[in-house]
């Protein structure tokens, strides 16, 4: 997805920037390392996100197994009180 978005951006004469590293330079056939490093950064960013999601899912599952309310904000008119949903 990242590479497709960048390709479309550059195809139409646009420029792309990262908040912490500045402009993302277009691919250069003479410098394949530039493309490889950008792709590796994308891979590790996705891995970090997936690890965070997995930890949250595991935490919710464990909390649910303990009988506690663990799945988002209670619906309108309800509150989580002593690990159960009760009417407000």
Secondary structure, 3 states (H helix, E strand, C coil): CHHHHHHHHHHCCCCEEECCCEEECCCCCCCHHHHHHHHHHHHHHHHHHHHHHHHHHHHHHHHHHCCCCCCCCCCCCEEEECCEEEEC
